[in-house]
Structure formats: C-alpha cells, structure tokens
Amino acid sequence: MGDTYTDAGATALDDVDGDITSGIVTVNLVDTNVVSGYTITYNVSDAAGNSATQVTRTVNVVNIAPTHHYHNNSSYYYPTTGTETTTEEH
C-alpha cells in the first residue's frame, strides 16, 4: 500500500497488420493508497475494425503488517507495505 504501481502493459499482434500494440487502450484505475482489488482492462482493434477479446489484469493492493527489529536493546519499527499483482486473462 502506498507503493508506486507500474503496469506491465500488454502487446497485440494481428495476422494482417502485424504489431498493433500502439493501439491498445488501457483503463488502469489502481490507487495504491487504497486497499482493494482493481481490474485493468486492455482493448485493441485492427485496421479493419476487428476487436480483439478484452484482456484484464487483476491488481490487489494489500497492507502488509509492519515489522519490528531489535538491535542492541533498541527497537526499530519498519512500516512495510506492498502491492501484490496477479494476472488473469479473460
């Protein structure tokens, strides 16, 4: 939670047009400050207007428990947060 999330992106290849990755429309509303599950969607069409099957990626923003470390009789608190990502194609 609170970390920067960088989307891994997607690629698209068409049997006639070749690489159409630059035409992918991505909807990414991940807010790493809010614990939740988010769905990123990817859509693309070829030059003839044929749409590919939409692909999604699920991103789970989680709050990882903080950790305590002890050194020389002193306690150090390290808040630990994270963003967990899982990919699901639909």
PDB file of N, CA, C and O in Angstrom:
ATOM      1  N   MET A   1       0.847  -1.165   0.000  1.00  0.00           N
ATOM      2  CA  MET A   1       0.000   0.000   0.000  1.00  0.00           C
ATOM      3  C   MET A   1       0.891   1.225   0.000  1.00  0.00           C
ATOM      4  O   MET A   1       1.861   1.292   0.754  1.00  0.00           O
ATOM      5  N   GLY A   2       0.567   2.192  -0.839  1.00  0.00           N
ATOM      6  CA  GLY A   2       1.338   3.413  -0.916  1.00  0.00           C
ATOM      7  C   GLY A   2       2.524   3.326  -1.847  1.00  0.00           C
ATOM      8  O   GLY A   2       3.150   4.344  -2.143  1.00  0.00           O
ATOM      9  N   ASP A   3       2.853   2.117  -2.321  1.00  0.00           N
ATOM     10  CA  ASP A   3       3.956   1.966  -3.263  1.00  0.00           C
ATOM     11  C   ASP A   3       3.539   2.470  -4.639  1.00  0.00           C
ATOM     12  O   ASP A   3       2.353   2.668  -4.905  1.00  0.00           O
ATOM     13  N   THR A   4       4.496   2.669  -5.487  1.00  0.00           N
ATOM     14  CA  THR A   4       4.204   3.025  -6.871  1.00  0.00           C
ATOM     15  C   THR A   4       3.893   1.750  -7.639  1.00  0.00           C
ATOM     16  O   THR A   4       4.623   0.764  -7.538  1.00  0.00           O
ATOM     17  N   TYR A   5       2.816   1.771  -8.401  1.00  0.00           N
ATOM     18  CA  TYR A   5       2.479   0.622  -9.236  1.00  0.00           C
ATOM     19  C   TYR A   5       2.752   0.992 -10.680  1.00  0.00           C
ATOM     20  O   TYR A   5       2.231   1.985 -11.187  1.00  0.00           O
ATOM     21  N   THR A   6       3.570   0.189 -11.336  1.00  0.00           N
ATOM     22  CA  THR A   6       3.847   0.373 -12.755  1.00  0.00           C
ATOM     23  C   THR A   6       3.254  -0.801 -13.502  1.00  0.00           C
ATOM     24  O   THR A   6       3.644  -1.949 -13.289  1.00  0.00           O
ATOM     25  N   ASP A   7       2.313  -0.508 -14.375  1.00  0.00           N
ATOM     26  CA  ASP A   7       1.641  -1.555 -15.123  1.00  0.00           C
ATOM     27  C   ASP A   7       2.618  -2.252 -16.059  1.00  0.00           C
ATOM     28  O   ASP A   7       3.452  -1.606 -16.694  1.00  0.00           O
ATOM     29  N   ALA A   8       2.510  -3.565 -16.138  1.00  0.00           N
ATOM     30  CA  ALA A   8       3.380  -4.352 -17.012  1.00  0.00           C
ATOM     31  C   ALA A   8       3.017  -4.192 -18.485  1.00  0.00           C
ATOM     32  O   ALA A   8       3.797  -4.565 -19.362  1.00  0.00           O
ATOM     33  N   GLY A   9       1.833  -3.636 -18.761  1.00  0.00           N
ATOM     34  CA  GLY A   9       1.428  -3.409 -20.141  1.00  0.00           C
ATOM     35  C   GLY A   9       0.988  -4.679 -20.841  1.00  0.00           C
ATOM     36  O   GLY A   9       0.813  -5.724 -20.216  1.00  0.00           O
ATOM     37  N   ALA A  10       0.814  -4.572 -22.147  1.00  0.00           N
ATOM     38  CA  ALA A  10       0.369  -5.697 -22.963  1.00  0.00           C
ATOM     39  C   ALA A  10       0.900  -5.503 -24.375  1.00  0.00           C
ATOM     40  O   ALA A  10       1.344  -4.415 -24.739  1.00  0.00           O
ATOM     41  N   THR A  11       0.849  -6.545 -25.148  1.00  0.00           N
ATOM     42  CA  THR A  11       1.231  -6.467 -26.557  1.00  0.00           C
ATOM     43  C   THR A  11       0.099  -7.048 -27.395  1.00  0.00           C
ATOM     44  O   THR A  11      -0.695  -7.855 -26.911  1.00  0.00           O
ATOM     45  N   ALA A  12       0.036  -6.629 -28.655  1.00  0.00           N
ATOM     46  CA  ALA A  12      -1.004  -7.132 -29.551  1.00  0.00           C
ATOM     47  C   ALA A  12      -0.416  -7.331 -30.946  1.00  0.00           C
ATOM     48  O   ALA A  12       0.221  -6.439 -31.507  1.00  0.00           O
ATOM     49  N   LEU A  13      -0.645  -8.508 -31.480  1.00  0.00           N
ATOM     50  CA  LEU A  13      -0.194  -8.833 -32.836  1.00  0.00           C
ATOM     51  C   LEU A  13      -1.396  -9.264 -33.665  1.00  0.00           C
ATOM     52  O   LEU A  13      -2.246 -10.021 -33.197  1.00  0.00           O
ATOM     53  N   ASP A  14      -1.456  -8.779 -34.889  1.00  0.00           N
ATOM     54  CA  ASP A  14      -2.539  -9.120 -35.808  1.00  0.00           C
ATOM     55  C   ASP A  14      -1.938  -9.860 -36.995  1.00  0.00           C
ATOM     56  O   ASP A  14      -0.841  -9.521 -37.441  1.00  0.00           O
ATOM     57  N   ASP A  15      -2.640 -10.867 -37.514  1.00  0.00           N
ATOM     58  CA  ASP A  15      -2.088 -11.658 -38.610  1.00  0.00           C
ATOM     59  C   ASP A  15      -1.934 -10.868 -39.906  1.00  0.00           C
ATOM     60  O   ASP A  15      -1.156 -11.270 -40.772  1.00  0.00           O
ATOM     61  N   VAL A  16      -2.656  -9.750 -40.067  1.00  0.00           N
ATOM     62  CA  VAL A  16      -2.528  -8.915 -41.266  1.00  0.00           C
ATOM     63  C   VAL A  16      -1.742  -7.645 -40.965  1.00  0.00           C
ATOM     64  O   VAL A  16      -0.817  -7.301 -41.702  1.00  0.00           O
ATOM     65  N   ASP A  17      -2.100  -6.946 -39.892  1.00  0.00           N
ATOM     66  CA  ASP A  17      -1.488  -5.651 -39.569  1.00  0.00           C
ATOM     67  C   ASP A  17      -0.169  -5.767 -38.803  1.00  0.00           C
ATOM     68  O   ASP A  17       0.560  -4.783 -38.678  1.00  0.00           O
ATOM     69  N   GLY A  18       0.135  -6.933 -38.303  1.00  0.00           N
ATOM     70  CA  GLY A  18       1.371  -7.106 -37.539  1.00  0.00           C
ATOM     71  C   GLY A  18       1.220  -6.568 -36.116  1.00  0.00           C
ATOM     72  O   GLY A  18       0.209  -6.806 -35.455  1.00  0.00           O
ATOM     73  N   ASP A  19       2.223  -5.852 -35.664  1.00  0.00           N
ATOM     74  CA  ASP A  19       2.252  -5.337 -34.291  1.00  0.00           C
ATOM     75  C   ASP A  19       1.307  -4.141 -34.170  1.00  0.00           C
ATOM     76  O   ASP A  19       1.541  -3.093 -34.772  1.00  0.00           O
ATOM     77  N   ILE A  20       0.233  -4.308 -33.383  1.00  0.00           N
ATOM     78  CA  ILE A  20      -0.725  -3.217 -33.175  1.00  0.00           C
ATOM     79  C   ILE A  20      -0.753  -2.787 -31.700  1.00  0.00           C
ATOM     80  O   ILE A  20      -1.739  -2.238 -31.209  1.00  0.00           O
ATOM     81  N   THR A  21       0.350  -3.054 -31.023  1.00  0.00           N
ATOM     82  CA  THR A  21       0.461  -2.722 -29.601  1.00  0.00           C
ATOM     83  C   THR A  21       0.169  -1.255 -29.329  1.00  0.00           C
ATOM     84  O   THR A  21      -0.448  -0.923 -28.316  1.00  0.00           O
ATOM     85  N   SER A  22       0.605  -0.375 -30.222  1.00  0.00           N
ATOM     86  CA  SER A  22       0.417   1.067 -30.000  1.00  0.00           C
ATOM     87  C   SER A  22      -1.057   1.468 -29.975  1.00  0.00           C
ATOM     88  O   SER A  22      -1.396   2.553 -29.502  1.00  0.00           O
ATOM     89  N   GLY A  23      -1.931   0.601 -30.479  1.00  0.00           N
ATOM     90  CA  GLY A  23      -3.363   0.898 -30.492  1.00  0.00           C
ATOM     91  C   GLY A  23      -4.121   0.409 -29.262  1.00  0.00           C
ATOM     92  O   GLY A  23      -5.332   0.604 -29.167  1.00  0.00           O
ATOM     93  N   ILE A  24      -3.427  -0.221 -28.326  1.00  0.00           N
ATOM     94  CA  ILE A  24      -4.102  -0.748 -27.135  1.00  0.00           C
ATOM     95  C   ILE A  24      -4.615   0.398 -26.273  1.00  0.00           C
ATOM     96  O   ILE A  24      -3.892   1.346 -25.966  1.00  0.00           O
ATOM     97  N   VAL A  25      -5.884   0.281 -25.894  1.00  0.00           N
ATOM     98  CA  VAL A  25      -6.492   1.235 -24.966  1.00  0.00           C
ATOM     99  C   VAL A  25      -6.521   0.560 -23.591  1.00  0.00           C
ATOM    100  O   VAL A  25      -7.113  -0.504 -23.414  1.00  0.00           O
ATOM    101  N   THR A  26      -5.870   1.208 -22.629  1.00  0.00           N
ATOM    102  CA  THR A  26      -5.753   0.655 -21.274  1.00  0.00           C
ATOM    103  C   THR A  26      -6.566   1.494 -20.305  1.00  0.00           C
ATOM    104  O   THR A  26      -6.481   2.722 -20.312  1.00  0.00           O
ATOM    105  N   VAL A  27      -7.356   0.825 -19.469  1.00  0.00           N
ATOM    106  CA  VAL A  27      -8.050   1.502 -18.371  1.00  0.00           C
ATOM    107  C   VAL A  27      -7.425   0.970 -17.090  1.00  0.00           C
ATOM    108  O   VAL A  27      -7.567  -0.204 -16.748  1.00  0.00           O
ATOM    109  N   ASN A  28      -6.723   1.871 -16.382  1.00  0.00           N
ATOM    110  CA  ASN A  28      -5.976   1.494 -15.192  1.00  0.00           C
ATOM    111  C   ASN A  28      -6.319   2.474 -14.077  1.00  0.00           C
ATOM    112  O   ASN A  28      -5.826   3.602 -14.069  1.00  0.00           O
ATOM    113  N   LEU A  29      -7.156   2.054 -13.140  1.00  0.00           N
ATOM    114  CA  LEU A  29      -7.586   2.918 -12.043  1.00  0.00           C
ATOM    115  C   LEU A  29      -7.010   2.467 -10.702  1.00  0.00           C
ATOM    116  O   LEU A  29      -7.633   2.669  -9.660  1.00  0.00           O
ATOM    117  N   VAL A  30      -5.824   1.856 -10.723  1.00  0.00           N
ATOM    118  CA  VAL A  30      -5.204   1.372  -9.487  1.00  0.00           C
ATOM    119  C   VAL A  30      -4.804   2.563  -8.611  1.00  0.00           C
ATOM    120  O   VAL A  30      -4.101   3.471  -9.054  1.00  0.00           O
ATOM    121  N   ASP A  31      -5.264   2.535  -7.369  1.00  0.00           N
ATOM    122  CA  ASP A  31      -4.897   3.548  -6.372  1.00  0.00           C
ATOM    123  C   ASP A  31      -4.155   2.820  -5.257  1.00  0.00           C
ATOM    124  O   ASP A  31      -4.773   2.142  -4.436  1.00  0.00           O
ATOM    125  N   THR A  32      -2.838   2.959  -5.225  1.00  0.00           N
ATOM    126  CA  THR A  32      -2.042   2.216  -4.256  1.00  0.00           C
ATOM    127  C   THR A  32      -2.190   2.738  -2.831  1.00  0.00           C
ATOM    128  O   THR A  32      -1.581   2.194  -1.910  1.00  0.00           O
ATOM    129  N   ASN A  33      -2.984   3.774  -2.639  1.00  0.00           N
ATOM    130  CA  ASN A  33      -3.243   4.282  -1.297  1.00  0.00           C
ATOM    131  C   ASN A  33      -4.528   3.704  -0.693  1.00  0.00           C
ATOM    132  O   ASN A  33      -4.866   3.995   0.455  1.00  0.00           O
ATOM    133  N   VAL A  34      -5.235   2.889  -1.468  1.00  0.00           N
ATOM    134  CA  VAL A  34      -6.494   2.302  -1.010  1.00  0.00           C
ATOM    135  C   VAL A  34      -6.422   0.783  -1.174  1.00  0.00           C
ATOM    136  O   VAL A  34      -6.272   0.274  -2.285  1.00  0.00           O
ATOM    137  N   VAL A  35      -6.531   0.067  -0.052  1.00  0.00           N
ATOM    138  CA  VAL A  35      -6.526  -1.393  -0.090  1.00  0.00           C
ATOM    139  C   VAL A  35      -7.767  -1.870  -0.824  1.00  0.00           C
ATOM    140  O   VAL A  35      -8.892  -1.579  -0.417  1.00  0.00           O
ATOM    141  N   SER A  36      -7.557  -2.599  -1.903  1.00  0.00           N
ATOM    142  CA  SER A  36      -8.672  -3.106  -2.691  1.00  0.00           C
ATOM    143  C   SER A  36      -8.138  -3.962  -3.827  1.00  0.00           C
ATOM    144  O   SER A  36      -6.928  -4.049  -4.039  1.00  0.00           O
ATOM    145  N   GLY A  37      -9.050  -4.589  -4.551  1.00  0.00           N
ATOM    146  CA  GLY A  37      -8.715  -5.286  -5.781  1.00  0.00           C
ATOM    147  C   GLY A  37      -9.115  -4.414  -6.957  1.00  0.00           C
ATOM    148  O   GLY A  37     -10.203  -3.839  -6.962  1.00  0.00           O
ATOM    149  N   TYR A  38      -8.256  -4.311  -7.943  1.00  0.00           N
ATOM    150  CA  TYR A  38      -8.509  -3.467  -9.114  1.00  0.00           C
ATOM    151  C   TYR A  38      -8.378  -4.306 -10.376  1.00  0.00           C
ATOM    152  O   TYR A  38      -7.568  -5.232 -10.434  1.00  0.00           O
ATOM    153  N   THR A  39      -9.173  -3.979 -11.379  1.00  0.00           N
ATOM    154  CA  THR A  39      -9.089  -4.656 -12.661  1.00  0.00           C
ATOM    155  C   THR A  39      -8.642  -3.663 -13.724  1.00  0.00           C
ATOM    156  O   THR A  39      -9.279  -2.632 -13.940  1.00  0.00           O
ATOM    157  N   ILE A  40      -7.543  -3.989 -14.381  1.00  0.00           N
ATOM    158  CA  ILE A  40      -7.046  -3.193 -15.508  1.00  0.00           C
ATOM    159  C   ILE A  40      -7.536  -3.885 -16.774  1.00  0.00           C
ATOM    160  O   ILE A  40      -7.443  -5.107 -16.890  1.00  0.00           O
ATOM    161  N   THR A  41      -8.059  -3.110 -17.723  1.00  0.00           N
ATOM    162  CA  THR A  41      -8.545  -3.704 -18.967  1.00  0.00           C
ATOM    163  C   THR A  41      -7.710  -3.227 -20.144  1.00  0.00           C
ATOM    164  O   THR A  41      -7.209  -2.103 -20.160  1.00  0.00           O
ATOM    165  N   TYR A  42      -7.574  -4.108 -21.130  1.00  0.00           N
ATOM    166  CA  TYR A  42      -6.829  -3.828 -22.361  1.00  0.00           C
ATOM    167  C   TYR A  42      -7.726  -4.178 -23.535  1.00  0.00           C
ATOM    168  O   TYR A  42      -8.260  -5.284 -23.615  1.00  0.00           O
ATOM    169  N   ASN A  43      -7.888  -3.216 -24.457  1.00  0.00           N
ATOM    170  CA  ASN A  43      -8.688  -3.429 -25.656  1.00  0.00           C
ATOM    171  C   ASN A  43      -7.920  -2.899 -26.859  1.00  0.00           C
ATOM    172  O   ASN A  43      -7.189  -1.914 -26.757  1.00  0.00           O
ATOM    173  N   VAL A  44      -8.094  -3.561 -28.000  1.00  0.00           N
ATOM    174  CA  VAL A  44      -7.442  -3.118 -29.235  1.00  0.00           C
ATOM    175  C   VAL A  44      -8.251  -3.617 -30.428  1.00  0.00           C
ATOM    176  O   VAL A  44      -8.928  -4.643 -30.362  1.00  0.00           O
ATOM    177  N   SER A  45      -8.159  -2.865 -31.513  1.00  0.00           N
ATOM    178  CA  SER A  45      -8.787  -3.258 -32.783  1.00  0.00           C
ATOM    179  C   SER A  45      -7.755  -3.157 -33.887  1.00  0.00           C
ATOM    180  O   SER A  45      -6.826  -2.352 -33.810  1.00  0.00           O
ATOM    181  N   ASP A  46      -7.921  -3.979 -34.917  1.00  0.00           N
ATOM    182  CA  ASP A  46      -7.014  -3.886 -36.063  1.00  0.00           C
ATOM    183  C   ASP A  46      -7.512  -2.822 -37.043  1.00  0.00           C
ATOM    184  O   ASP A  46      -8.536  -2.184 -36.799  1.00  0.00           O
ATOM    185  N   ALA A  47      -6.796  -2.630 -38.141  1.00  0.00           N
ATOM    186  CA  ALA A  47      -7.129  -1.583 -39.119  1.00  0.00           C
ATOM    187  C   ALA A  47      -8.509  -1.792 -39.740  1.00  0.00           C
ATOM    188  O   ALA A  47      -9.140  -0.829 -40.177  1.00  0.00           O
ATOM    189  N   ALA A  48      -8.979  -3.024 -39.783  1.00  0.00           N
ATOM    190  CA  ALA A  48     -10.291  -3.323 -40.355  1.00  0.00           C
ATOM    191  C   ALA A  48     -11.418  -3.123 -39.337  1.00  0.00           C
ATOM    192  O   ALA A  48     -12.592  -3.277 -39.671  1.00  0.00           O
ATOM    193  N   GLY A  49     -11.059  -2.781 -38.096  1.00  0.00           N
ATOM    194  CA  GLY A  49     -12.064  -2.560 -37.060  1.00  0.00           C
ATOM    195  C   GLY A  49     -12.443  -3.796 -36.272  1.00  0.00           C
ATOM    196  O   GLY A  49     -13.381  -3.764 -35.475  1.00  0.00           O
ATOM    197  N   ASN A  50     -11.721  -4.889 -36.488  1.00  0.00           N
ATOM    198  CA  ASN A  50     -11.985  -6.116 -35.735  1.00  0.00           C
ATOM    199  C   ASN A  50     -11.413  -5.972 -34.329  1.00  0.00           C
ATOM    200  O   ASN A  50     -10.220  -5.721 -34.160  1.00  0.00           O
ATOM    201  N   SER A  51     -12.263  -6.131 -33.327  1.00  0.00           N
ATOM    202  CA  SER A  51     -11.816  -6.003 -31.936  1.00  0.00           C
ATOM    203  C   SER A  51     -11.269  -7.315 -31.414  1.00  0.00           C
ATOM    204  O   SER A  51     -11.821  -8.386 -31.668  1.00  0.00           O
ATOM    205  N   ALA A  52     -10.186  -7.213 -30.687  1.00  0.00           N
ATOM    206  CA  ALA A  52      -9.646  -8.389 -30.011  1.00  0.00           C
ATOM    207  C   ALA A  52     -10.490  -8.677 -28.775  1.00  0.00           C
ATOM    208  O   ALA A  52     -11.256  -7.824 -28.326  1.00  0.00           O
ATOM    209  N   THR A  53     -10.350  -9.850 -28.242  1.00  0.00           N
ATOM    210  CA  THR A  53     -11.002 -10.189 -26.985  1.00  0.00           C
ATOM    211  C   THR A  53     -10.353  -9.364 -25.877  1.00  0.00           C
ATOM    212  O   THR A  53      -9.128  -9.321 -25.763  1.00  0.00           O
ATOM    213  N   GLN A  54     -11.176  -8.714 -25.065  1.00  0.00           N
ATOM    214  CA  GLN A  54     -10.648  -7.902 -23.971  1.00  0.00           C
ATOM    215  C   GLN A  54      -9.828  -8.770 -23.023  1.00  0.00           C
ATOM    216  O   GLN A  54     -10.206  -9.897 -22.704  1.00  0.00           O
ATOM    217  N   VAL A  55      -8.703  -8.225 -22.583  1.00  0.00           N
ATOM    218  CA  VAL A  55      -7.850  -8.900 -21.615  1.00  0.00           C
ATOM    219  C   VAL A  55      -7.835  -8.055 -20.354  1.00  0.00           C
ATOM    220  O   VAL A  55      -7.839  -6.826 -20.420  1.00  0.00           O
ATOM    221  N   THR A  56      -7.818  -8.722 -19.198  1.00  0.00           N
ATOM    222  CA  THR A  56      -7.796  -7.999 -17.930  1.00  0.00           C
ATOM    223  C   THR A  56      -6.622  -8.460 -17.074  1.00  0.00           C
ATOM    224  O   THR A  56      -6.133  -9.582 -17.205  1.00  0.00           O
ATOM    225  N   ARG A  57      -6.195  -7.582 -16.213  1.00  0.00           N
ATOM    226  CA  ARG A  57      -5.184  -7.906 -15.197  1.00  0.00           C
ATOM    227  C   ARG A  57      -5.764  -7.469 -13.863  1.00  0.00           C
ATOM    228  O   ARG A  57      -6.261  -6.351 -13.729  1.00  0.00           O
ATOM    229  N   THR A  58      -5.699  -8.350 -12.881  1.00  0.00           N
ATOM    230  CA  THR A  58      -6.171  -8.024 -11.547  1.00  0.00           C
ATOM    231  C   THR A  58      -4.988  -7.599 -10.688  1.00  0.00           C
ATOM    232  O   THR A  58      -3.966  -8.284 -10.637  1.00  0.00           O
ATOM    233  N   VAL A  59      -5.137  -6.466 -10.016  1.00  0.00           N
ATOM    234  CA  VAL A  59      -4.101  -5.960  -9.115  1.00  0.00           C
ATOM    235  C   VAL A  59      -4.721  -5.843  -7.734  1.00  0.00           C
ATOM    236  O   VAL A  59      -5.756  -5.200  -7.562  1.00  0.00           O
ATOM    237  N   ASN A  60      -4.092  -6.461  -6.763  1.00  0.00           N
ATOM    238  CA  ASN A  60      -4.558  -6.400  -5.382  1.00  0.00           C
ATOM    239  C   ASN A  60      -3.613  -5.536  -4.571  1.00  0.00           C
ATOM    240  O   ASN A  60      -2.436  -5.867  -4.429  1.00  0.00           O
ATOM    241  N   VAL A  61      -4.114  -4.437  -4.040  1.00  0.00           N
ATOM    242  CA  VAL A  61      -3.330  -3.583  -3.152  1.00  0.00           C
ATOM    243  C   VAL A  61      -3.591  -4.071  -1.742  1.00  0.00           C
ATOM    244  O   VAL A  61      -4.733  -4.106  -1.284  1.00  0.00           O
ATOM    245  N   VAL A  62      -2.520  -4.449  -1.056  1.00  0.00           N
ATOM    246  CA  VAL A  62      -2.645  -5.020   0.281  1.00  0.00           C
ATOM    247  C   VAL A  62      -1.801  -4.230   1.267  1.00  0.00           C
ATOM    248  O   VAL A  62      -0.829  -3.576   0.890  1.00  0.00           O
ATOM    249  N   ASN A  63      -2.183  -4.300   2.518  1.00  0.00           N
ATOM    250  CA  ASN A  63      -1.420  -3.684   3.586  1.00  0.00           C
ATOM    251  C   ASN A  63      -0.692  -4.801   4.318  1.00  0.00           C
ATOM    252  O   ASN A  63      -1.317  -5.620   4.993  1.00  0.00           O
ATOM    253  N   ILE A  64       0.606  -4.832   4.186  1.00  0.00           N
ATOM    254  CA  ILE A  64       1.418  -5.865   4.817  1.00  0.00           C
ATOM    255  C   ILE A  64       1.758  -5.412   6.228  1.00  0.00           C
ATOM    256  O   ILE A  64       2.112  -4.253   6.445  1.00  0.00           O
ATOM    257  N   ALA A  65       1.653  -6.312   7.174  1.00  0.00           N
ATOM    258  CA  ALA A  65       1.884  -5.969   8.582  1.00  0.00           C
ATOM    259  C   ALA A  65       3.281  -5.375   8.788  1.00  0.00           C
ATOM    260  O   ALA A  65       4.250  -5.852   8.198  1.00  0.00           O
ATOM    261  N   PRO A  66       3.387  -4.342   9.619  1.00  0.00           N
ATOM    262  CA  PRO A  66       4.694  -3.753   9.916  1.00  0.00           C
ATOM    263  C   PRO A  66       5.577  -4.730  10.682  1.00  0.00           C
ATOM    264  O   PRO A  66       5.085  -5.668  11.310  1.00  0.00           O
ATOM    265  N   THR A  67       6.858  -4.505  10.623  1.00  0.00           N
ATOM    266  CA  THR A  67       7.803  -5.379  11.314  1.00  0.00           C
ATOM    267  C   THR A  67       8.587  -4.601  12.356  1.00  0.00           C
ATOM    268  O   THR A  67       8.795  -3.394  12.233  1.00  0.00           O
ATOM    269  N   HIS A  68       9.012  -5.314  13.374  1.00  0.00           N
ATOM    270  CA  HIS A  68       9.867  -4.736  14.406  1.00  0.00           C
ATOM    271  C   HIS A  68      11.210  -5.472  14.385  1.00  0.00           C
ATOM    272  O   HIS A  68      11.259  -6.695  14.256  1.00  0.00           O
ATOM    273  N   HIS A  69      12.274  -4.721  14.512  1.00  0.00           N
ATOM    274  CA  HIS A  69      13.607  -5.308  14.600  1.00  0.00           C
ATOM    275  C   HIS A  69      14.252  -4.816  15.885  1.00  0.00           C
ATOM    276  O   HIS A  69      14.052  -3.675  16.300  1.00  0.00           O
ATOM    277  N   TYR A  70      15.017  -5.682  16.498  1.00  0.00           N
ATOM    278  CA  TYR A  70      15.696  -5.337  17.739  1.00  0.00           C
ATOM    279  C   TYR A  70      17.202  -5.421  17.523  1.00  0.00           C
ATOM    280  O   TYR A  70      17.709  -6.401  16.978  1.00  0.00           O
ATOM    281  N   HIS A  71      17.913  -4.376  17.958  1.00  0.00           N
ATOM    282  CA  HIS A  71      19.368  -4.347  17.830  1.00  0.00           C
ATOM    283  C   HIS A  71      19.939  -3.579  19.011  1.00  0.00           C
ATOM    284  O   HIS A  71      19.559  -2.434  19.251  1.00  0.00           O
ATOM    285  N   ASN A  72      20.830  -4.188  19.733  1.00  0.00           N
ATOM    286  CA  ASN A  72      21.464  -3.543  20.896  1.00  0.00           C
ATOM    287  C   ASN A  72      20.432  -2.982  21.871  1.00  0.00           C
ATOM    288  O   ASN A  72      20.534  -1.836  22.309  1.00  0.00           O
ATOM    289  N   ASN A  73      19.445  -3.799  22.201  1.00  0.00           N
ATOM    290  CA  ASN A  73      18.392  -3.424  23.142  1.00  0.00           C
ATOM    291  C   ASN A  73      17.530  -2.256  22.671  1.00  0.00           C
ATOM    292  O   ASN A  73      16.833  -1.645  23.482  1.00  0.00           O
ATOM    293  N   SER A  74      17.561  -1.939  21.402  1.00  0.00           N
ATOM    294  CA  SER A  74      16.715  -0.882  20.848  1.00  0.00           C
ATOM    295  C   SER A  74      15.733  -1.514  19.867  1.00  0.00           C
ATOM    296  O   SER A  74      16.055  -2.475  19.167  1.00  0.00           O
ATOM    297  N   SER A  75      14.552  -0.963  19.836  1.00  0.00           N
ATOM    298  CA  SER A  75      13.524  -1.461  18.940  1.00  0.00           C
ATOM    299  C   SER A  75      13.412  -0.521  17.745  1.00  0.00           C
ATOM    300  O   SER A  75      13.319   0.695  17.909  1.00  0.00           O
ATOM    301  N   TYR A  76      13.421  -1.084  16.557  1.00  0.00           N
ATOM    302  CA  TYR A  76      13.260  -0.311  15.329  1.00  0.00           C
ATOM    303  C   TYR A  76      11.983  -0.763  14.641  1.00  0.00           C
ATOM    304  O   TYR A  76      11.752  -1.958  14.458  1.00  0.00           O
ATOM    305  N   TYR A  77      11.176   0.183  14.270  1.00  0.00           N
ATOM    306  CA  TYR A  77       9.900  -0.094  13.624  1.00  0.00           C
ATOM    307  C   TYR A  77      10.039   0.206  12.149  1.00  0.00           C
ATOM    308  O   TYR A  77      10.430   1.310  11.770  1.00  0.00           O
ATOM    309  N   TYR A  78       9.723  -0.767  11.314  1.00  0.00           N
ATOM    310  CA  TYR A  78       9.779  -0.586   9.872  1.00  0.00           C
ATOM    311  C   TYR A  78       8.390  -0.831   9.295  1.00  0.00           C
ATOM    312  O   TYR A  78       7.970  -1.979   9.152  1.00  0.00           O
ATOM    313  N   PRO A  79       7.679   0.236   8.964  1.00  0.00           N
ATOM    314  CA  PRO A  79       6.381   0.000   8.325  1.00  0.00           C
ATOM    315  C   PRO A  79       6.601  -0.649   6.967  1.00  0.00           C
ATOM    316  O   PRO A  79       7.394  -0.163   6.161  1.00  0.00           O
ATOM    317  N   THR A  80       5.917  -1.719   6.722  1.00  0.00           N
ATOM    318  CA  THR A  80       6.086  -2.455   5.481  1.00  0.00           C
ATOM    319  C   THR A  80       4.759  -2.462   4.745  1.00  0.00           C
ATOM    320  O   THR A  80       3.723  -2.818   5.306  1.00  0.00           O
ATOM    321  N   THR A  81       4.803  -2.072   3.503  1.00  0.00           N
ATOM    322  CA  THR A  81       3.593  -2.084   2.689  1.00  0.00           C
ATOM    323  C   THR A  81       3.907  -2.745   1.372  1.00  0.00           C
ATOM    324  O   THR A  81       5.074  -2.974   1.054  1.00  0.00           O
ATOM    325  N   GLY A  82       2.887  -3.054   0.602  1.00  0.00           N
ATOM    326  CA  GLY A  82       3.167  -3.670  -0.680  1.00  0.00           C
ATOM    327  C   GLY A  82       1.982  -3.686  -1.608  1.00  0.00           C
ATOM    328  O   GLY A  82       0.834  -3.533  -1.191  1.00  0.00           O
ATOM    329  N   THR A  83       2.283  -3.874  -2.869  1.00  0.00           N
ATOM    330  CA  THR A  83       1.272  -4.054  -3.890  1.00  0.00           C
ATOM    331  C   THR A  83       1.490  -5.429  -4.484  1.00  0.00           C
ATOM    332  O   THR A  83       2.574  -5.733  -4.982  1.00  0.00           O
ATOM    333  N   GLU A  84       0.472  -6.251  -4.434  1.00  0.00           N
ATOM    334  CA  GLU A  84       0.553  -7.590  -4.961  1.00  0.00           C
ATOM    335  C   GLU A  84      -0.198  -7.603  -6.292  1.00  0.00           C
ATOM    336  O   GLU A  84      -1.318  -7.100  -6.380  1.00  0.00           O
ATOM    337  N   THR A  85       0.399  -8.163  -7.299  1.00  0.00           N
ATOM    338  CA  THR A  85      -0.301  -8.222  -8.577  1.00  0.00           C
ATOM    339  C   THR A  85      -0.482  -9.674  -9.008  1.00  0.00           C
ATOM    340  O   THR A  85       0.405 -10.512  -8.840  1.00  0.00           O
ATOM    341  N   THR A  86      -1.633  -9.937  -9.557  1.00  0.00           N
ATOM    342  CA  THR A  86      -1.897 -11.235 -10.159  1.00  0.00           C
ATOM    343  C   THR A  86      -2.483 -10.970 -11.537  1.00  0.00           C
ATOM    344  O   THR A  86      -3.234 -10.013 -11.726  1.00  0.00           O
ATOM    345  N   THR A  87      -2.145 -11.804 -12.479  1.00  0.00           N
ATOM    346  CA  THR A  87      -2.628 -11.610 -13.840  1.00  0.00           C
ATOM    347  C   THR A  87      -3.649 -12.689 -14.188  1.00  0.00           C
ATOM    348  O   THR A  87      -3.406 -13.884 -14.024  1.00  0.00           O
ATOM    349  N   GLU A  88      -4.775 -12.233 -14.663  1.00  0.00           N
ATOM    350  CA  GLU A  88      -5.823 -13.144 -15.129  1.00  0.00           C
ATOM    351  C   GLU A  88      -6.285 -12.650 -16.484  1.00  0.00           C
ATOM    352  O   GLU A  88      -6.645 -11.483 -16.635  1.00  0.00           O
ATOM    353  N   GLU A  89      -6.277 -13.518 -17.453  1.00  0.00           N
ATOM    354  CA  GLU A  89      -6.765 -13.138 -18.775  1.00  0.00           C
ATOM    355  C   GLU A  89      -8.159 -13.715 -18.965  1.00  0.00           C
ATOM    356  O   GLU A  89      -8.412 -14.890 -18.698  1.00  0.00           O
ATOM    357  N   HIS A  90      -9.049 -12.860 -19.429  1.00  0.00           N
ATOM    358  CA  HIS A  90     -10.436 -13.278 -19.670  1.00  0.00           C
ATOM    359  C   HIS A  90     -10.818 -12.947 -21.095  1.00  0.00           C
ATOM    360  O   HIS A  90     -11.946 -13.215 -21.510  1.00  0.00           O
TER     361      HIS A  90
END
